[in-house]
Amino acid sequence: MTKTEIELQGIKFPLYSLNTLIVGSGAAALNAAVRLHGLGATDIALATESWEGGASRNAGSDKQTYYKLSLYAGAIDSPRLMAETLFRGGSMHGDIALSEAAGSIQAFFHLVEFGVPFPHDRFGSYPGYKTDNDPRQRATSAGPLTSHLMVERLAAEIERRGVTVFKALPIIALLTEEENGEKCVIGAVGLDAAGASAQHRGLTLFNCRNVVLGTGGPAGIYAASVYPESQTGSHGLAFEAGATAHNLTESHFGMASIKFRWNLSGTYQQSIPRFFSTEANGSDERAFLNDFFPDMGALATAIFLKGYEWPFDSNKIRGGGSSLIDLLVYRETVVRGRRVFLDFTHNPEGDRRTGSFSLDKLSPEARSYLERSGALLGTPLERLKKMNPSALELYAGKGIDLSREPLEIALCAQHSNGGFKASIWWESDVRRLFPVGEVCGTHGVRRPGGSALNAGQVGSMRAAMFIARRCGEQPRDAAEFVASAGPRVLERLETAKLFLDRGDSGQRAMERVLSELRDGMSRYGGPVRSAGGIGGEATRAWTRLARLRDSAGVRRPEDLALAFKALDSGLTHALYLEAMREYVRQGGRSRGSFIILDAGGEKPNPVLEDQWRFSLETEESYVGRNVLEVRYEGGKRVARRWVEVRPIPGGESWFETVWSEYLGDEIIR
């Protein structure tokens, strides 16, 4: 990488020229850097808005899962079988599913070699356990902080290799040009807060052949969110660059604590805590779940099952399923305006109709699990401590003592299954732009727990392989870069000046719009949706984006990144809602981790009000057989296209044939 200066209209800008810029600091982005360097592609750098931020480093659960091919003695598994599991989630392309399955072992042992402490037995087998949407016990874990440990080990390797890292340099634009009739990325614009008072307002230019985008999920568009506060997302970068996204209708929502943002899955639910709600001021404590279950055995079992059926699932609501609890938590908090808590010091509280709590009332599956875990104990706290003491220690480390205070919870956005579409080498339809991790939408309607971590590692590995083999050119001449990118750089400079001119009033206006945006997304684009609600919110989204463009501002030059991020969130919000609007236009109904209210549908519980009726989508329908793609075309224009789900490839299994292709350099293409 070389550093020079260029001049535009008499203003000097720093320019870095290199082969590949990696954007982000999560597990996928870091892995891309490590893999590229290991393959000899060393002319690289990594830029992130916060080296210590992001979901990979700061998110987790009771036993954060990593999903991979089974590696335990006696397990029967294959890449094809794992690909079928991923593919069965719905709206996932088969070639991507097979790539993620086939690459899972290589990606997993890469982490093991760097010291991520996945447990194995004395013979070297790696045991697995069953996670949500998993038929074969493929899940493993390094504890509550699996992804944090991954980041920690990969970051240490990046430091050891001497990769250049810009630790506080948000990227605010991707630069593209037309090449042979296709859009191609040629660089990026960063924003250095330390230089924001200078004439160039901190704009830092990157002249590069490839960009790996690993900026995570769109956390900044939700009010009810379990994403770490340091995770905001940068989908707007790729939308503005013209990249196509798909499956934006599909996200995961689940119960989480809100004082300290954390997923309440696994043993947090399998310990069977007491749920209760109160008025906003803490009065009128009620065991609100009791009204909706026939007896205590059904209620306690549903709470237990929420442990490994954690994401809200529209297929698990009816018949007293575990996701009825999610829906009731949403009803209690969003619709009724009450607060909901989990209490680990007391068992679920029954009434005359449901009866009192007893472990003997649990389903055989639930009771057997607790028995085998040595957790047939008197209170949820004792059961949790026995099954997973680190789950208690985690909250204690945040100043929350579960033996003394209940956890306030909500139904929160946790993961976007959709994102930018990519090839089997993780290249987007904007050439040389490689989305990896959550920003890349490889998942469909539902997925096994932990498969996102696998997808991020496999995708970044394959992107690095492709770049190292096919995209290793030297960066273009600086003068050539400036001739192409200069006008867009000056546009960003003018925008920065506008933000500063609007000052305090602009920042207050921006904050108001962002608050409205997040509240609207959680209410209309979250786990509970309606056709009318989506349509109205999509229209308001474009109005809010216009307001941000016309009025957003900042008080200080060093805060310029906040305003650029606001525009990014505004555009992302609008595109996600446009995808939802198109889905319901095509007759799409409830599926995955959301329901679409439907007066002609079935009421999921006899005690619930009629407003909660909904109908389930089928795999045979138009929206079940096709994937929705959307692309931003400027202004309010959005291109929409439905494409048929690609099947899992048969693959060539004859060794000599594959060997010949491999030796002939025909694999990576």
C-alpha positions as CSV (number, residue, x, y, z in Angstrom):
1,M,0.0,0.0,0.0
2,T,1.3,3.5,-0.9
3,K,0.2,6.8,0.5
4,T,0.1,10.0,-1.6
5,E,-1.9,13.2,-1.8
6,I,-4.1,14.3,-4.6
7,E,-5.6,17.7,-5.3
8,L,-9.2,18.5,-6.3
9,Q,-10.2,22.1,-6.8
10,G,-7.2,23.3,-4.8
11,I,-7.9,21.0,-1.8
12,K,-5.5,18.2,-0.9
13,F,-6.8,14.7,0.1
14,P,-4.9,11.8,1.4
15,L,-4.9,8.8,-1.0
16,Y,-4.1,5.2,-0.2
17,S,-3.5,2.9,-3.2
18,L,-3.7,-0.9,-2.7
19,N,-5.2,-4.1,-4.1
20,T,-7.9,-4.8,-1.5
21,L,-9.7,-2.8,1.2
22,I,-11.6,-4.8,3.8
23,V,-14.3,-2.8,5.5
24,G,-15.4,-3.8,9.0
25,S,-13.9,-5.5,12.0
26,G,-16.1,-8.4,12.7
27,A,-15.2,-12.1,12.4
28,A,-15.9,-12.2,8.7
29,A,-13.9,-9.1,7.8
30,L,-11.0,-10.2,10.0
31,N,-11.0,-13.6,8.5
32,A,-10.9,-12.2,5.0
33,A,-7.8,-10.2,5.9
34,V,-6.1,-13.2,7.5
35,R,-7.0,-15.5,4.5
36,L,-5.8,-13.0,1.9
37,H,-2.5,-12.4,3.6
38,G,-2.0,-16.2,4.0
39,L,-2.6,-16.7,0.3
40,G,0.1,-14.1,-0.5
41,A,-2.3,-11.2,-1.3
42,T,-0.5,-8.9,1.1
43,D,-1.3,-5.5,-0.5
44,I,-4.4,-5.1,1.8
45,A,-5.7,-2.9,4.6
46,L,-8.7,-3.0,6.9
47,A,-10.8,0.0,7.8
48,T,-13.5,0.2,10.5
49,E,-15.4,2.8,12.3
50,S,-14.7,1.1,15.7
51,W,-12.1,-1.6,16.2
52,E,-13.7,-2.5,19.5
53,G,-17.3,-2.3,18.2
54,G,-19.6,-4.5,16.2
55,A,-21.7,-7.6,16.8
56,S,-19.0,-10.3,16.5
57,R,-17.0,-8.8,19.3
58,N,-19.8,-7.7,21.6
59,A,-22.8,-10.1,21.1
60,G,-23.5,-13.6,22.2
61,S,-25.9,-15.8,24.1
62,D,-25.9,-18.4,26.9
63,K,-23.9,-20.8,24.7
64,Q,-23.2,-19.0,21.5
65,T,-23.4,-21.6,18.7
66,Y,-21.2,-22.3,15.7
67,Y,-22.7,-24.6,13.1
68,K,-20.6,-27.0,11.0
69,L,-20.5,-30.4,9.6
70,S,-20.7,-33.1,12.3
71,L,-17.2,-34.2,13.6
72,Y,-18.1,-36.6,16.4
73,A,-17.4,-40.3,16.3
74,G,-20.4,-42.2,15.1
75,A,-22.0,-39.1,13.4
76,I,-23.2,-39.7,9.9
77,D,-23.0,-36.5,7.9
78,S,-21.8,-35.0,4.5
79,P,-21.7,-31.7,2.8
80,R,-24.8,-32.7,0.8
81,L,-26.8,-33.5,3.9
82,M,-25.8,-30.2,5.6
83,A,-26.6,-28.3,2.4
84,E,-30.0,-29.9,2.4
85,T,-30.6,-28.7,6.0
86,L,-29.6,-25.1,5.0
87,F,-31.7,-25.3,1.8
88,R,-34.8,-26.5,3.6
89,G,-34.9,-23.2,5.5
90,G,-36.6,-21.8,2.4
91,S,-35.5,-19.1,-0.2
92,M,-31.9,-20.1,0.0
93,H,-30.0,-20.8,-3.2
94,G,-28.7,-24.4,-3.3
95,D,-25.2,-23.6,-4.7
96,I,-24.6,-21.2,-1.8
97,A,-25.9,-23.8,0.7
98,L,-23.5,-26.4,-0.7
99,S,-20.6,-24.0,-0.6
100,E,-21.3,-23.1,3.0
101,A,-21.6,-26.8,3.9
102,A,-18.5,-28.0,2.0
103,G,-16.4,-25.2,3.4
104,S,-17.5,-25.5,7.0
105,I,-14.8,-28.0,8.1
106,Q,-11.9,-26.0,6.6
107,A,-13.3,-22.8,8.2
108,F,-13.9,-24.5,11.6
109,F,-10.4,-25.9,11.9
110,H,-8.9,-22.6,10.8
111,L,-10.4,-21.2,14.0
112,V,-9.3,-24.1,16.0
113,E,-5.7,-23.7,14.8
114,F,-5.8,-20.0,16.0
115,G,-6.9,-21.1,19.4
116,V,-10.7,-20.7,19.6
117,P,-11.4,-23.2,22.4
118,F,-14.1,-25.5,20.8
119,P,-14.3,-28.6,23.1
120,H,-13.2,-32.0,21.9
121,D,-12.8,-35.4,23.6
122,R,-9.5,-37.2,24.3
123,F,-9.7,-38.9,20.9
124,G,-10.0,-35.7,19.0
125,S,-13.7,-35.8,18.2
126,Y,-15.7,-32.6,18.5
127,P,-19.1,-33.3,20.1
128,G,-22.2,-31.5,18.9
129,Y,-25.6,-30.6,20.2
130,K,-28.9,-29.8,18.7
131,T,-29.8,-26.2,18.0
132,D,-32.8,-24.6,16.4
133,N,-33.7,-25.9,12.9
134,D,-31.0,-28.6,13.2
135,P,-31.7,-32.3,12.7
136,R,-28.2,-33.7,13.3
137,Q,-26.5,-32.1,16.4
138,R,-24.0,-30.1,14.3
139,A,-23.8,-27.3,16.8
140,T,-20.7,-26.5,18.9
141,S,-19.8,-23.7,21.1
142,A,-16.9,-22.1,22.9
143,G,-19.3,-20.6,25.5
144,P,-21.3,-17.4,25.7
145,L,-18.6,-15.4,23.8
146,T,-17.8,-17.7,20.9
147,S,-17.8,-14.9,18.3
148,H,-15.8,-12.6,20.6
149,L,-13.2,-15.3,20.9
150,M,-13.1,-15.7,17.1
151,V,-12.5,-12.0,16.7
152,E,-9.9,-11.9,19.5
153,R,-7.9,-14.7,17.9
154,L,-8.2,-13.4,14.3
155,A,-7.3,-9.9,15.4
156,A,-4.2,-11.2,17.1
157,E,-3.2,-13.0,13.8
158,I,-3.8,-9.8,11.9
159,E,-1.5,-8.0,14.2
160,R,1.1,-10.7,14.0
161,R,1.0,-10.5,10.2
162,G,1.4,-6.7,10.3
163,V,-1.7,-6.0,8.3
164,T,-2.5,-2.2,8.2
165,V,-5.6,-1.4,10.2
166,F,-7.4,1.9,10.3
167,K,-9.1,1.5,13.7
168,A,-11.4,4.5,13.6
169,L,-12.0,5.3,10.0
170,P,-15.6,4.8,8.9
171,I,-16.2,4.3,5.2
172,I,-18.9,6.6,3.9
173,A,-19.0,5.8,0.2
174,L,-18.0,3.2,-2.3
175,L,-16.7,4.4,-5.6
176,T,-17.7,2.7,-8.8
177,E,-17.4,3.0,-12.6
178,E,-18.7,1.1,-15.7
179,E,-16.4,-1.5,-17.0
180,N,-17.4,-3.6,-20.1
181,G,-21.0,-2.8,-19.5
182,E,-20.9,-3.8,-15.8
183,K,-20.6,-1.7,-12.7
184,C,-17.3,-2.2,-10.9
185,V,-15.9,-0.9,-7.6
186,I,-12.8,1.1,-7.9
187,G,-12.3,2.5,-4.4
188,A,-13.9,4.0,-1.3
189,V,-14.1,7.2,0.8
190,G,-13.3,7.2,4.5
191,L,-13.8,9.9,7.1
192,D,-11.0,10.6,9.5
193,A,-12.5,12.5,12.5
194,A,-9.0,13.8,13.4
195,G,-8.9,15.7,10.1
196,A,-12.5,16.8,10.0
197,S,-11.6,20.5,10.7
198,A,-9.2,20.6,7.7
199,Q,-10.3,21.8,4.3
200,H,-10.8,18.2,3.1
201,R,-13.1,17.6,6.2
202,G,-11.3,14.3,7.0
203,L,-12.2,12.6,3.7
204,T,-9.7,9.9,3.1
205,L,-9.5,8.2,-0.3
206,F,-8.8,4.5,-1.2
207,N,-7.8,3.6,-4.7
208,C,-8.2,-0.2,-4.8
209,R,-9.1,-3.1,-7.1
210,N,-11.3,-4.9,-4.6
211,V,-13.5,-4.1,-1.6
212,V,-14.5,-6.8,0.9
213,L,-17.6,-5.4,2.8
214,G,-18.0,-7.0,6.2
215,T,-20.0,-4.4,8.1
216,G,-22.6,-6.6,9.7
217,G,-26.4,-6.3,10.1
218,P,-28.6,-3.2,9.8
219,A,-28.9,-2.6,13.6
220,G,-29.3,1.1,13.2
221,I,-32.8,0.8,11.8
222,Y,-34.5,-0.8,14.9
223,A,-35.6,0.5,18.2
224,A,-36.1,-2.9,19.8
225,S,-32.7,-4.5,19.2
226,V,-30.3,-6.9,20.8
227,Y,-27.5,-5.9,18.5
228,P,-24.8,-4.2,20.5
229,E,-25.1,-0.5,20.5
230,S,-21.7,-0.2,18.7
231,Q,-23.2,-2.1,15.7
232,T,-25.1,0.1,13.3
233,G,-24.6,-1.4,9.8
234,S,-23.6,0.1,6.5
235,H,-26.0,-1.4,4.0
236,G,-26.5,2.1,2.4
237,L,-22.9,1.9,1.1
238,A,-23.7,-1.0,-1.2
239,F,-27.2,0.2,-2.0
240,E,-25.8,3.5,-3.2
241,A,-23.2,1.6,-5.2
242,G,-25.9,-0.3,-7.0
243,A,-25.5,-3.7,-5.5
244,T,-28.6,-6.0,-5.6
245,A,-30.0,-7.3,-2.3
246,H,-32.3,-10.2,-1.7
247,N,-34.4,-11.7,1.1
248,L,-34.6,-8.4,2.9
249,T,-38.0,-9.5,4.3
250,E,-36.3,-12.2,6.4
251,S,-34.8,-11.5,9.8
252,H,-34.6,-13.2,13.2
253,F,-36.3,-11.7,16.2
254,G,-36.1,-13.1,19.7
255,M,-36.4,-12.4,23.4
256,A,-33.5,-10.4,24.9
257,S,-32.6,-8.4,27.9
258,I,-32.7,-4.7,27.3
259,K,-30.7,-3.2,30.2
260,F,-27.8,-5.2,28.9
261,R,-28.4,-6.3,25.3
262,W,-28.1,-10.1,25.2
263,N,-30.0,-13.0,23.7
264,L,-32.0,-15.0,26.2
265,S,-31.8,-18.4,24.5
266,G,-30.6,-21.8,25.6
267,T,-30.3,-22.4,29.3
268,Y,-31.8,-19.0,30.2
269,Q,-35.1,-20.5,29.0
270,Q,-34.4,-24.2,29.8
271,S,-34.0,-23.2,33.5
272,I,-37.7,-22.3,33.3
273,P,-37.8,-18.8,34.8
274,R,-40.9,-16.9,35.9
275,F,-42.3,-14.4,33.4
276,F,-44.3,-11.5,34.7
277,S,-45.3,-8.0,33.5
278,T,-46.0,-4.7,35.2
279,E,-47.3,-1.3,34.3
280,A,-44.7,1.2,33.2
281,N,-44.2,2.4,36.8
282,G,-43.6,-1.1,38.1
283,S,-47.0,-1.6,39.6
284,D,-49.7,-4.3,38.9
285,E,-47.5,-7.3,38.6
286,R,-49.1,-10.1,36.6
287,A,-48.3,-13.6,35.5
288,F,-49.6,-12.8,32.0
289,L,-48.8,-16.1,30.3
290,N,-51.2,-18.1,32.5
291,D,-54.3,-17.0,30.5
292,F,-53.1,-18.6,27.3
293,F,-52.0,-22.1,28.3
294,P,-54.3,-24.9,29.4
295,D,-52.2,-26.0,32.4
296,M,-48.8,-25.5,34.1
297,G,-47.2,-28.4,32.3
298,A,-47.9,-26.9,28.9
299,L,-46.7,-23.5,30.0
300,A,-43.5,-24.7,31.6
301,T,-42.7,-26.9,28.7
302,A,-43.2,-24.1,26.2
303,I,-40.7,-21.9,28.3
304,F,-38.2,-24.8,28.3
305,L,-38.5,-25.3,24.5
306,K,-37.9,-21.6,23.9
307,G,-34.3,-22.5,24.8
308,Y,-33.5,-24.3,21.5
309,E,-36.4,-22.8,19.6
310,W,-35.2,-19.3,20.4
311,P,-35.9,-17.2,17.4
312,F,-39.6,-16.2,17.1
313,D,-41.0,-18.7,14.6
314,S,-44.4,-18.2,13.0
315,N,-44.7,-22.0,12.7
316,K,-44.4,-22.5,16.4
317,I,-47.2,-20.3,17.7
318,R,-50.3,-22.4,17.3
319,G,-51.1,-25.2,19.6
320,G,-49.3,-23.6,22.5
321,G,-46.0,-23.7,20.8
322,S,-42.9,-22.0,22.3
323,S,-43.2,-18.9,20.0
324,L,-46.6,-18.1,21.5
325,I,-44.5,-16.8,24.4
326,D,-42.7,-14.4,22.0
327,L,-46.0,-13.2,20.6
328,L,-47.4,-12.6,24.1
329,V,-44.3,-10.7,25.2
330,Y,-44.8,-8.5,22.1
331,R,-48.5,-8.0,22.8
332,E,-47.7,-7.1,26.4
333,T,-44.9,-4.6,25.6
334,V,-45.8,-3.0,22.2
335,V,-49.6,-3.2,22.2
336,R,-50.4,-2.9,25.9
337,G,-47.5,-0.7,26.9
338,R,-46.4,-2.8,29.8
339,R,-43.0,-4.0,30.9
340,V,-42.0,-7.7,30.9
341,F,-39.4,-9.4,33.2
342,L,-37.8,-12.8,33.7
343,D,-37.3,-13.8,37.3
344,F,-34.7,-16.5,38.0
345,T,-35.4,-16.6,41.7
346,H,-38.9,-18.1,41.4
347,N,-40.5,-20.8,39.4
348,P,-43.4,-19.9,37.1
349,E,-46.4,-18.7,39.1
350,G,-49.6,-20.7,38.5
351,D,-53.2,-20.0,39.3
352,R,-56.3,-22.0,40.2
353,R,-56.8,-23.0,36.6
354,T,-53.2,-23.9,35.6
355,G,-52.1,-25.3,38.9
356,S,-48.8,-24.8,40.6
357,F,-45.3,-25.5,39.1
358,S,-43.7,-28.9,39.4
359,L,-40.9,-30.4,37.4
360,D,-43.0,-33.6,37.2
361,K,-45.5,-31.7,35.0
362,L,-42.9,-31.1,32.2
363,S,-43.0,-33.0,29.0
364,P,-40.8,-36.2,29.0
365,E,-38.4,-34.4,26.6
366,A,-37.9,-31.4,28.9
367,R,-37.7,-33.4,32.2
368,S,-35.2,-35.9,30.7
369,Y,-33.0,-33.0,29.5
370,L,-32.9,-31.5,33.0
371,E,-32.3,-34.9,34.5
372,R,-29.4,-35.7,32.2
373,S,-28.0,-32.3,33.0
374,G,-28.2,-32.9,36.8
375,A,-30.6,-29.9,37.0
376,L,-33.7,-31.3,38.6
377,L,-33.3,-28.6,41.2
378,G,-35.7,-26.3,43.1
379,T,-35.4,-22.9,41.4
380,P,-34.5,-21.5,37.9
381,L,-31.4,-19.9,39.4
382,E,-30.2,-23.3,40.7
383,R,-30.9,-25.0,37.4
384,L,-29.2,-22.3,35.4
385,K,-26.1,-22.4,37.7
386,K,-25.9,-26.1,37.3
387,M,-26.3,-26.2,33.5
388,N,-24.3,-23.1,32.6
389,P,-22.7,-21.1,35.4
390,S,-21.0,-18.8,32.9
391,A,-24.5,-17.6,31.9
392,L,-24.8,-16.1,35.4
393,E,-21.3,-14.8,35.5
394,L,-21.9,-13.0,32.2
395,Y,-24.6,-10.8,33.7
396,A,-22.6,-10.4,37.0
397,G,-19.8,-8.9,34.9
398,K,-22.2,-6.3,33.7
399,G,-23.3,-5.4,37.3
400,I,-26.6,-7.5,37.1
401,D,-27.1,-10.0,39.8
402,L,-29.7,-12.5,38.7
403,S,-30.1,-13.8,42.3
404,R,-31.4,-10.3,43.3
405,E,-33.1,-8.6,40.3
406,P,-35.2,-9.7,37.4
407,L,-34.3,-9.1,33.8
408,E,-36.4,-6.7,31.8
409,I,-36.9,-8.1,28.3
410,A,-38.4,-7.4,24.9
411,L,-38.8,-9.1,21.5
412,C,-35.8,-7.7,19.6
413,A,-34.2,-7.7,16.2
414,Q,-31.2,-10.0,16.2
415,H,-30.1,-10.9,12.7
416,S,-30.9,-10.1,9.1
417,N,-31.0,-13.3,7.1
418,G,-31.2,-11.3,3.9
419,G,-28.6,-8.9,2.5
420,F,-26.6,-8.5,-0.6
421,K,-26.6,-11.3,-3.1
422,A,-23.4,-12.9,-4.1
423,S,-21.9,-15.6,-6.3
424,I,-20.4,-18.8,-4.9
425,W,-17.2,-16.8,-4.4
426,W,-19.1,-14.1,-2.6
427,E,-18.8,-11.5,-5.3
428,S,-21.8,-9.2,-5.7
429,D,-23.3,-8.1,-9.0
430,V,-21.1,-5.0,-8.6
431,R,-17.8,-6.5,-9.8
432,R,-15.0,-6.6,-7.3
433,L,-17.3,-5.9,-4.3
434,F,-17.4,-8.9,-2.0
435,P,-20.0,-8.8,0.8
436,V,-19.2,-11.2,3.7
437,G,-20.8,-12.0,7.0
438,E,-24.3,-10.7,7.9
439,V,-24.3,-7.9,5.2
440,C,-24.3,-10.8,2.7
441,G,-27.7,-12.3,2.5
442,T,-26.9,-16.0,2.0
443,H,-29.6,-17.2,4.4
444,G,-33.3,-17.7,3.6
445,V,-36.4,-17.8,5.7
446,R,-35.0,-19.8,8.6
447,R,-31.6,-21.3,9.4
448,P,-29.9,-23.4,12.0
449,G,-28.6,-21.5,15.0
450,G,-24.9,-20.8,14.5
451,S,-25.0,-21.1,10.7
452,A,-24.4,-17.3,10.4
453,L,-21.0,-17.7,12.0
454,N,-20.2,-20.5,9.6
455,A,-21.4,-18.5,6.6
456,G,-19.2,-15.5,7.6
457,Q,-16.1,-17.7,7.9
458,V,-16.8,-19.7,4.7
459,G,-17.8,-16.7,2.7
460,S,-14.8,-14.6,3.6
461,M,-12.5,-17.6,3.0
462,R,-13.9,-18.1,-0.5
463,A,-13.8,-14.4,-1.3
464,A,-10.2,-14.3,-0.3
465,M,-9.5,-17.4,-2.5
466,F,-11.1,-15.7,-5.5
467,I,-9.4,-12.3,-5.0
468,A,-6.0,-14.0,-4.5
469,R,-6.4,-16.1,-7.7
470,R,-8.3,-13.8,-10.0
471,C,-8.1,-10.2,-8.8
472,G,-4.5,-9.5,-7.8
473,E,-3.7,-6.6,-10.1
474,Q,-1.8,-3.6,-9.0
475,P,-3.9,-0.5,-8.1
476,R,-4.5,1.9,-11.0
477,D,-2.5,5.0,-11.5
478,A,-3.6,7.8,-9.1
479,A,-4.3,10.2,-12.0
480,E,-6.6,7.6,-13.6
481,F,-8.4,7.1,-10.3
482,V,-8.9,10.8,-9.7
483,A,-10.3,11.3,-13.2
484,S,-13.0,8.7,-12.5
485,A,-13.7,9.2,-8.8
486,G,-13.0,12.9,-8.4
487,P,-16.5,14.3,-9.0
488,R,-18.0,11.9,-6.5
489,V,-15.4,12.8,-3.9
490,L,-16.3,16.4,-4.3
491,E,-20.0,15.6,-3.9
492,R,-19.2,14.0,-0.5
493,L,-17.2,17.1,0.5
494,E,-20.1,19.4,-0.3
495,T,-22.4,17.1,1.7
496,A,-20.0,17.3,4.7
497,K,-20.1,21.1,4.4
498,L,-23.9,21.2,4.4
499,F,-24.0,19.0,7.5
500,L,-21.7,21.5,9.3
501,D,-23.6,24.5,8.1
502,R,-26.8,23.1,9.6
503,G,-25.1,22.7,13.0
504,D,-27.1,22.2,16.2
505,S,-30.6,22.5,14.7
506,G,-29.6,20.0,12.0
507,Q,-28.3,17.5,14.6
508,R,-31.5,17.8,16.6
509,A,-33.6,17.3,13.5
510,M,-31.5,14.3,12.5
511,E,-31.9,12.7,15.9
512,R,-35.7,13.1,15.8
513,V,-36.0,11.5,12.4
514,L,-33.8,8.6,13.4
515,S,-35.9,8.0,16.5
516,E,-39.1,8.0,14.3
517,L,-37.4,5.7,11.8
518,R,-36.4,3.1,14.4
519,D,-39.7,3.1,16.2
520,G,-41.5,2.7,12.9
521,M,-39.3,-0.2,11.8
522,S,-39.8,-2.1,15.0
523,R,-43.5,-1.5,15.0
524,Y,-44.3,-2.1,11.3
525,G,-41.3,-4.0,9.9
526,G,-40.5,-6.2,12.9
527,P,-41.9,-9.6,14.0
528,V,-45.5,-8.5,13.7
529,R,-46.5,-6.9,10.4
530,S,-49.6,-6.0,8.4
531,A,-50.1,-5.0,4.7
532,G,-51.4,-1.6,5.6
533,G,-48.7,-1.0,8.2
534,I,-45.9,-1.9,5.9
535,G,-47.3,0.3,3.0
536,G,-47.7,3.3,5.2
537,E,-44.3,2.9,6.8
538,A,-42.6,2.4,3.5
539,T,-44.1,5.7,2.3
540,R,-43.0,7.5,5.5
541,A,-39.5,6.0,5.1
542,W,-39.0,7.9,1.8
543,T,-40.3,11.1,3.5
544,R,-37.8,10.6,6.4
545,L,-34.9,10.0,4.0
546,A,-35.8,13.2,2.2
547,R,-35.9,15.0,5.6
548,L,-32.5,13.6,6.5
549,R,-31.0,14.8,3.2
550,D,-32.6,18.2,3.5
551,S,-32.0,18.9,7.2
552,A,-29.4,16.5,8.8
553,G,-26.5,18.3,10.5
554,V,-23.9,18.1,13.2
555,R,-22.6,20.4,15.8
556,R,-18.9,19.6,15.5
557,P,-16.7,18.5,12.5
558,E,-15.6,15.4,14.4
559,D,-19.2,14.2,14.4
560,L,-19.6,14.2,10.6
561,A,-19.7,10.4,10.5
562,L,-23.0,10.5,12.5
563,A,-24.7,12.4,9.7
564,F,-23.4,10.2,6.9
565,K,-24.5,7.2,9.0
566,A,-28.0,8.7,9.4
567,L,-28.3,8.9,5.6
568,D,-27.1,5.3,5.4
569,S,-29.8,4.2,7.9
570,G,-32.5,6.2,6.2
571,L,-31.8,4.5,2.8
572,T,-31.5,1.0,4.4
573,H,-34.8,1.5,6.2
574,A,-36.6,2.5,3.0
575,L,-35.2,-0.5,1.0
576,Y,-36.1,-3.1,3.6
577,L,-39.6,-1.7,3.8
578,E,-39.9,-1.7,0.0
579,A,-39.0,-5.3,-0.1
580,M,-41.7,-6.1,2.5
581,R,-44.2,-4.0,0.5
582,E,-43.4,-6.0,-2.6
583,Y,-43.7,-9.3,-0.7
584,V,-47.3,-8.5,0.5
585,R,-48.2,-7.2,-3.0
586,Q,-47.4,-10.7,-4.3
587,G,-49.6,-12.3,-1.7
588,G,-46.9,-13.2,0.8
589,R,-48.1,-14.4,4.2
590,S,-46.5,-15.2,7.5
591,R,-43.3,-17.2,7.5
592,G,-40.0,-17.4,9.3
593,S,-39.6,-15.0,12.1
594,F,-42.6,-12.7,11.3
595,I,-46.3,-12.9,11.1
596,I,-48.5,-10.8,8.8
597,L,-51.8,-10.1,10.4
598,D,-54.7,-11.3,8.3
599,A,-58.4,-10.9,9.2
600,G,-59.2,-14.0,7.1
601,G,-56.6,-16.1,8.9
602,E,-56.7,-18.4,11.9
603,K,-56.5,-17.2,15.5
604,P,-53.4,-18.7,17.0
605,N,-54.9,-19.0,20.5
606,P,-58.5,-19.0,21.5
607,V,-57.9,-16.4,24.2
608,L,-56.2,-13.9,21.9
609,E,-58.1,-11.1,20.3
610,D,-59.2,-11.4,16.7
611,Q,-56.6,-8.9,15.6
612,W,-53.9,-11.6,16.0
613,R,-55.3,-13.8,13.2
614,F,-52.7,-14.8,10.5
615,S,-52.1,-17.3,7.7
616,L,-49.0,-19.3,7.1
617,E,-47.1,-19.2,3.8
618,T,-46.3,-22.4,1.9
619,E,-43.2,-23.5,0.1
620,E,-45.3,-24.2,-3.0
621,S,-46.5,-20.6,-3.4
622,Y,-45.0,-18.0,-5.8
623,V,-43.1,-16.3,-2.9
624,G,-42.1,-19.7,-1.6
625,R,-40.5,-20.8,-4.9
626,N,-38.9,-17.5,-5.7
627,V,-36.5,-15.1,-4.1
628,L,-37.2,-11.4,-4.1
629,E,-34.3,-9.2,-5.3
630,V,-34.2,-5.4,-4.9
631,R,-31.8,-2.8,-6.2
632,Y,-31.7,1.0,-5.5
633,E,-31.8,3.1,-8.7
634,G,-31.7,6.6,-7.1
635,G,-34.4,9.0,-5.9
636,K,-37.3,6.8,-4.9
637,R,-36.7,4.3,-7.6
638,V,-36.4,0.6,-6.6
639,A,-36.0,-2.3,-9.1
640,R,-37.7,-5.4,-8.0
641,R,-37.3,-8.9,-9.4
642,W,-38.4,-12.4,-8.4
643,V,-35.9,-15.2,-9.3
644,E,-36.4,-18.9,-8.9
645,V,-34.6,-20.6,-6.1
646,R,-31.6,-22.4,-7.5
647,P,-31.4,-26.1,-6.5
648,I,-28.5,-27.8,-4.8
649,P,-26.0,-28.7,-7.6
650,G,-25.4,-32.4,-8.2
651,G,-21.7,-32.0,-8.4
652,E,-19.0,-34.0,-10.1
653,S,-18.0,-36.8,-7.8
654,W,-15.4,-38.6,-10.0
655,F,-12.0,-37.9,-8.5
656,E,-10.0,-37.9,-11.8
657,T,-12.4,-35.4,-13.3
658,V,-12.2,-32.9,-10.4
659,W,-8.5,-33.5,-10.1
660,S,-8.0,-32.5,-13.8
661,E,-10.1,-29.4,-13.3
662,Y,-8.2,-28.5,-10.2
663,L,-4.8,-28.9,-11.9
664,G,-6.1,-26.9,-14.9
665,D,-7.0,-24.0,-12.6
666,E,-10.7,-24.3,-13.6
667,I,-12.2,-24.4,-10.0
668,I,-11.9,-20.7,-8.9
669,R,-13.7,-18.9,-11.7
